[in-house]
């Protein structure tokens, strides 16, 4: 096994995924190792979970063909469906873009399986077809794993719990060594990095990394979702990768300079976005919140190369990692294999340090075994 395989799971090739022509009507559960062709008639729709630029997300359950519809039973909704919003169907240009994004997302998600990427169960025939002709009456839906929260919602909760005082006007946080959620936040960062390492290993650029697109399942496991802007990289015969991609793709706050400038770019555009997100995870503040208009943001961040402030009361590794990731020059940024390595050291270091402190407090001196154990 090479070094890269130590930190990323192998991709399950799309030709090995079993394609079901319909949802199994006798079962409520879908097999995550299969890609089903879904009919919306087989779904029971629940509450609206969220809305995006082109799509709506609802909770759904699988309808059994032998189910007695007359019984007054409340269904359990273990899945979610992402479908084209009806408000866009009457506009040809919006219909075209929305369907294209859904089809691309379905095509990417059926190729990848990773514990930190949302599970994809299937889509309607219109999204799985090789030839897609958008029509207002078409059925465009993806069935995915249902998530229970997002990083966008979690960050304010962490911040509230780590405030130094109860004064509402005092925004100061506790020192990092007193923050009870800091180990959890480092674990979240590690899981995001592993997911991105897996995507890059399989030739996919994500291009829209932000807290709104990072979710958590019922067990608290990180799940990246919303692959509408993700793209497979084409590799030429000479081994070089395609670098001509759509400019200004993603969210400006997390967008890499080369993407904003309309230059050629590659997977390390995601590394820049991760650096900004990492700072937000560590310091629990919204990056570049002082800028209210895009022109000022563009001038100060992309041209003058301004970055968020790194505070001093944090160890050197945590301090330098965002700085390395958000380097203005793409070639100076690390790859995700290296990023995973660095964060793993931090995540593994804390339990060992706590164990060391426990031994020290018991007999006022560290044990020889702990002193001899190497912290890497």
C-alpha positions as CSV (number, residue, x, y, z in Angstrom):
1,X,0.0,0.0,0.0
2,X,1.4,3.4,-0.9
3,X,1.3,6.5,1.3
4,X,-1.8,7.9,-0.4
5,X,-3.8,4.7,0.2
6,X,-3.1,5.1,3.9
7,X,-5.4,8.1,4.0
8,X,-8.0,7.5,1.3
9,X,-10.4,4.7,0.5
10,X,-10.3,3.1,-2.9
11,X,-13.0,4.2,-5.3
12,X,-15.6,1.7,-6.2
13,X,-15.7,1.9,-10.0
14,X,-19.1,2.8,-11.5
15,X,-19.2,-0.4,-13.6
16,X,-19.1,-2.4,-10.4
17,X,-22.2,-0.7,-9.0
18,X,-25.4,-2.7,-9.4
19,X,-28.0,-0.7,-11.3
20,X,-31.6,-1.5,-10.1
21,X,-34.3,-0.6,-12.6
22,X,-36.7,0.3,-9.8
23,X,-36.9,0.7,-6.1
24,X,-37.5,-2.7,-4.4
25,X,-41.2,-2.3,-3.6
26,X,-41.2,-5.0,-0.9
27,X,-38.6,-3.2,1.2
28,X,-38.4,0.1,3.1
29,X,-34.6,0.1,2.9
30,X,-32.2,0.8,0.0
31,X,-28.8,-0.8,-0.3
32,X,-26.1,1.9,-0.2
33,X,-23.9,-0.3,-2.5
34,X,-26.5,-0.1,-5.3
35,X,-27.5,2.7,-7.6
36,X,-31.3,2.5,-8.1
37,X,-33.4,4.0,-10.9
38,X,-36.0,5.8,-8.9
39,X,-39.6,6.5,-9.8
40,X,-41.2,9.4,-7.8
41,X,-44.3,7.2,-7.5
42,X,-42.3,5.0,-5.2
43,X,-41.6,7.8,-2.7
44,X,-43.6,9.2,0.2
45,X,-42.7,12.9,0.5
46,X,-42.4,14.5,3.9
47,X,-41.3,18.0,5.1
48,X,-39.2,20.4,3.1
49,X,-35.6,20.3,4.5
50,X,-34.0,23.1,2.5
51,X,-33.9,25.1,-0.7
52,X,-30.9,25.9,-3.0
53,X,-30.5,28.0,-6.0
54,X,-32.2,25.5,-8.3
55,X,-33.3,22.5,-6.1
56,X,-35.5,21.7,-3.1
57,X,-34.7,18.9,-0.6
58,X,-37.5,16.9,1.1
59,X,-37.5,14.1,3.5
60,X,-38.8,10.9,1.9
61,X,-39.6,7.3,2.7
62,X,-39.9,4.3,0.4
63,X,-43.4,3.2,-0.4
64,X,-44.2,-0.5,-0.3
65,X,-46.5,-1.8,-3.0
66,X,-48.3,-4.0,-0.5
67,X,-48.7,-1.2,2.1
68,X,-52.3,-0.5,3.2
69,X,-52.7,3.1,2.4
70,X,-55.9,3.3,4.5
71,X,-53.9,2.8,7.7
72,X,-53.2,6.0,9.6
73,X,-49.5,5.3,10.2
74,X,-46.8,8.0,10.4
75,X,-44.0,7.0,8.0
76,X,-40.3,7.2,9.1
77,X,-38.3,9.3,6.6
78,X,-34.7,7.9,6.5
79,X,-33.9,9.4,3.1
80,X,-33.9,12.8,1.4
81,X,-34.8,13.7,-2.2
82,X,-33.1,16.5,-4.1
83,X,-35.4,17.6,-6.9
84,X,-35.6,20.5,-9.4
85,X,-37.7,23.3,-7.9
86,X,-41.0,23.8,-9.7
87,X,-40.3,27.6,-9.8
88,X,-37.6,27.0,-12.4
89,X,-39.5,24.7,-14.8
90,X,-41.2,27.5,-16.7
91,X,-37.9,29.2,-17.5
92,X,-35.9,27.4,-20.2
93,X,-32.5,28.7,-19.1
94,X,-33.0,27.8,-15.5
95,X,-34.4,24.4,-16.4
96,X,-31.4,23.7,-18.5
97,X,-28.9,24.7,-15.8
98,X,-30.8,22.9,-13.0
99,X,-31.2,19.7,-14.8
100,X,-27.5,19.7,-16.0
101,X,-26.3,20.2,-12.4
102,X,-28.5,17.4,-11.1
103,X,-27.4,15.0,-13.8
104,X,-23.7,15.9,-13.2
105,X,-24.2,15.4,-9.4
106,X,-25.8,12.0,-10.0
107,X,-23.0,10.9,-12.4
108,X,-20.3,11.9,-9.8
109,X,-22.0,10.5,-6.7
110,X,-22.6,7.1,-8.3
111,X,-18.8,6.7,-8.8
112,X,-17.7,7.4,-5.3
113,X,-18.2,5.8,-1.9
114,X,-16.7,7.3,1.2
115,X,-17.8,7.5,4.8
116,X,-17.5,11.3,4.8
117,X,-19.4,11.8,1.6
118,X,-23.2,11.7,1.5
119,X,-24.6,8.3,0.5
120,X,-26.3,8.3,-2.9
121,X,-29.0,5.7,-3.5
122,X,-30.3,6.6,-7.0
123,X,-32.0,9.0,-9.3
124,X,-34.9,9.2,-11.8
125,X,-34.2,7.8,-15.2
126,X,-34.0,11.4,-16.6
127,X,-30.9,12.1,-14.4
128,X,-29.2,8.7,-15.0
129,X,-29.7,8.7,-18.8
130,X,-26.7,9.3,-21.1
131,X,-28.9,11.6,-23.2
132,X,-30.6,14.3,-21.2
133,X,-33.2,16.6,-22.9
134,X,-34.7,18.9,-20.2
135,X,-38.4,19.3,-20.3
136,X,-40.8,21.1,-18.0
137,X,-42.7,17.9,-17.4
138,X,-39.7,15.7,-16.7
139,X,-38.9,14.1,-13.4
140,X,-35.5,15.2,-12.1
141,X,-34.7,13.8,-8.6
142,X,-31.8,12.3,-6.6
143,X,-32.4,10.1,-3.5
144,X,-29.6,10.6,-1.0
145,X,-28.9,10.1,2.7
146,X,-30.8,12.3,5.1
147,X,-28.6,14.5,7.3
148,X,-29.5,15.9,10.7
149,X,-27.5,19.2,10.8
150,X,-24.9,21.3,9.0
151,X,-21.6,22.9,9.9
152,X,-23.2,26.3,9.3
153,X,-25.7,25.6,12.1
154,X,-23.1,24.1,14.4
155,X,-20.4,26.8,14.4
156,X,-22.6,29.4,16.3
157,X,-23.5,26.7,18.9
158,X,-19.8,26.0,19.4
159,X,-19.0,29.7,19.6
160,X,-21.7,30.3,22.2
161,X,-20.4,27.5,24.4
162,X,-16.8,28.7,24.2
163,X,-17.3,32.4,25.1
164,X,-15.1,33.7,27.9
165,X,-17.9,35.5,29.6
166,X,-21.7,35.5,29.6
167,X,-21.8,39.1,28.5
168,X,-23.6,39.3,25.2
169,X,-21.4,42.2,24.1
170,X,-18.2,40.3,24.9
171,X,-17.1,38.2,21.9
172,X,-13.9,36.9,23.4
173,X,-13.4,33.1,23.5
174,X,-11.7,30.9,26.0
175,X,-8.1,30.0,25.4
176,X,-7.8,27.0,23.1
177,X,-6.5,24.7,25.9
178,X,-9.8,25.4,27.8
179,X,-12.2,25.0,24.9
180,X,-14.0,21.7,25.3
181,X,-15.2,21.6,21.6
182,X,-11.7,22.2,20.1
183,X,-10.9,18.4,19.8
184,X,-14.2,17.8,18.1
185,X,-13.6,20.7,15.7
186,X,-10.2,19.2,14.8
187,X,-11.9,15.9,14.2
188,X,-14.4,17.6,11.9
189,X,-11.5,19.2,10.0
190,X,-9.8,15.8,9.6
191,X,-13.0,14.2,8.2
192,X,-13.5,17.0,5.7
193,X,-9.8,16.7,4.6
194,X,-10.2,12.9,4.1
195,X,-13.3,13.4,2.0
196,X,-11.5,15.9,-0.2
197,X,-8.4,13.7,-0.4
198,X,-10.7,10.9,-1.7
199,X,-12.3,13.2,-4.3
200,X,-8.9,14.4,-5.6
201,X,-7.5,10.9,-5.7
202,X,-10.5,10.0,-8.0
203,X,-10.0,13.0,-10.2
204,X,-12.8,15.2,-8.9
205,X,-12.7,18.9,-8.0
206,X,-15.4,20.0,-5.5
207,X,-15.3,23.8,-6.1
208,X,-17.9,24.8,-3.5
209,X,-16.5,24.1,-0.1
210,X,-18.3,26.0,2.7
211,X,-20.1,25.3,6.0
212,X,-23.4,25.1,4.3
213,X,-22.3,22.1,2.3
214,X,-20.9,20.1,5.3
215,X,-23.4,18.0,7.1
216,X,-23.6,15.6,10.0
217,X,-25.5,12.3,10.2
218,X,-27.4,11.0,13.3
219,X,-24.1,9.8,14.7
220,X,-22.2,13.1,14.2
221,X,-20.2,11.8,11.3
222,X,-19.2,14.5,8.8
223,X,-20.8,14.2,5.4
224,X,-19.9,16.4,2.4
225,X,-22.9,17.0,0.2
226,X,-24.2,19.2,-2.7
227,X,-22.0,18.1,-5.7
228,X,-23.8,20.4,-8.2
229,X,-20.6,22.3,-8.9
230,X,-18.2,19.4,-8.6
231,X,-16.4,18.3,-11.8
232,X,-14.4,15.3,-13.1
233,X,-11.0,16.2,-14.3
234,X,-10.0,15.1,-17.8
235,X,-6.5,13.7,-18.1
236,X,-4.8,14.1,-21.5
237,X,-2.8,11.4,-23.2
238,X,0.5,13.0,-22.1
239,X,-0.6,12.6,-18.5
240,X,-1.4,16.3,-17.9
241,X,-4.7,17.2,-16.3
242,X,-7.3,19.5,-17.7
243,X,-7.0,23.0,-16.1
244,X,-9.5,25.0,-18.2
245,X,-12.6,25.3,-16.0
246,X,-15.4,27.7,-15.5
247,X,-14.3,30.9,-13.7
248,X,-16.0,32.4,-10.7
249,X,-17.4,29.1,-9.6
250,X,-18.4,28.6,-6.0
251,X,-18.9,31.1,-3.1
252,X,-16.8,34.2,-3.2
253,X,-15.8,34.1,0.5
254,X,-14.1,30.7,0.0
255,X,-13.1,31.0,-3.6
256,X,-9.4,30.7,-4.7
257,X,-7.8,33.7,-6.4
258,X,-7.1,31.8,-9.6
259,X,-10.8,30.9,-9.9
260,X,-11.9,34.5,-9.3
261,X,-9.4,35.8,-11.9
262,X,-10.6,33.3,-14.5
263,X,-7.2,31.7,-14.8
264,X,-6.5,28.0,-15.3
265,X,-6.9,26.0,-12.1
266,X,-6.9,22.5,-10.6
267,X,-7.7,20.6,-7.4
268,X,-5.6,23.0,-5.2
269,X,-8.4,25.5,-5.6
270,X,-10.2,23.3,-3.0
271,X,-7.1,23.5,-0.8
272,X,-7.5,27.3,-0.7
273,X,-11.2,27.0,0.3
274,X,-10.2,24.4,2.9
275,X,-7.7,26.9,4.5
276,X,-10.4,29.6,4.9
277,X,-12.9,27.0,6.3
278,X,-10.2,25.7,8.6
279,X,-9.7,29.2,10.1
280,X,-13.5,29.4,10.6
281,X,-13.5,26.0,12.4
282,X,-10.6,26.9,14.7
283,X,-11.5,30.5,15.5
284,X,-15.4,30.3,15.2
285,X,-15.7,33.5,13.2
286,X,-17.0,34.2,9.7
287,X,-14.0,35.0,7.5
288,X,-13.9,38.4,5.7
289,X,-17.1,39.5,7.5
290,X,-15.9,43.1,7.4
291,X,-16.6,43.3,3.6
292,X,-20.1,44.1,2.5
293,X,-19.7,44.3,-1.2
294,X,-17.9,42.1,-3.7
295,X,-15.8,44.9,-5.3
296,X,-14.1,45.7,-1.9
297,X,-13.7,42.0,-1.2
298,X,-12.1,41.4,-4.6
299,X,-9.7,44.3,-4.2
300,X,-8.5,43.4,-0.7
301,X,-8.6,39.6,-0.7
302,X,-7.7,38.7,-4.3
303,X,-5.5,41.6,-5.3
304,X,-3.9,42.8,-2.0
305,X,-3.8,39.2,-0.7
306,X,-5.4,39.9,2.6
307,X,-6.2,36.9,4.9
308,X,-7.9,36.4,8.2
309,X,-5.9,37.1,11.4
310,X,-4.2,34.2,13.0
311,X,-4.2,34.6,16.8
312,X,-1.1,33.7,18.8
313,X,-2.6,31.5,21.6
314,X,-2.6,28.4,19.4
315,X,0.1,25.8,18.7
316,X,2.4,26.2,15.6
317,X,0.9,23.4,13.5
318,X,-2.7,24.6,13.8
319,X,-1.4,28.2,13.3
320,X,0.5,27.4,10.1
321,X,-1.9,24.9,8.4
322,X,-4.5,27.5,7.2
323,X,-1.7,29.9,6.1
324,X,-0.1,27.2,3.9
325,X,-3.5,26.2,2.5
326,X,-4.6,29.7,1.5
327,X,-1.3,30.7,-0.1
328,X,-2.0,33.0,-3.1
329,X,0.2,30.9,-5.4
330,X,-1.4,27.6,-6.1
331,X,2.0,25.8,-6.3
332,X,2.8,26.7,-2.7
333,X,-0.3,24.9,-1.3
334,X,0.0,21.4,0.1
335,X,-2.1,18.5,-1.3
336,X,-4.8,16.9,0.8
337,X,-2.7,13.8,1.5
338,X,-0.2,16.0,3.4
339,X,-3.0,18.0,5.1
340,X,-4.6,14.8,6.4
341,X,-1.2,13.8,7.8
342,X,-0.8,17.0,9.7
343,X,-4.3,17.1,11.2
344,X,-4.0,13.4,12.2
345,X,-0.9,14.3,14.2
346,X,-2.9,16.9,16.1
347,X,-5.9,14.7,16.7
348,X,-3.7,11.9,18.0
349,X,-1.5,14.2,20.1
350,X,-4.3,15.4,22.4
351,X,-5.3,12.0,23.9
352,X,-1.7,11.1,24.5
353,X,-1.0,14.5,26.2
354,X,-4.1,14.1,28.4
355,X,-2.9,10.6,29.4
356,X,0.5,12.1,30.2
357,X,-1.1,14.7,32.4
358,X,-3.1,12.1,34.3
359,X,0.1,10.1,35.1
360,X,1.9,13.3,36.1
361,X,-0.9,14.3,38.5
362,X,-1.0,10.8,40.1
363,X,2.6,10.4,41.3
364,X,3.9,13.9,40.5
365,X,6.2,12.5,37.8
366,X,5.7,11.0,34.4
367,X,6.0,7.3,33.8
368,X,9.0,6.0,32.0
369,X,6.7,4.3,29.5
370,X,5.1,7.6,28.5
371,X,8.4,9.4,28.4
372,X,9.8,6.9,26.0
373,X,6.7,6.9,23.7
374,X,7.3,9.0,20.8
375,X,4.8,11.7,19.8
376,X,4.9,12.0,16.1
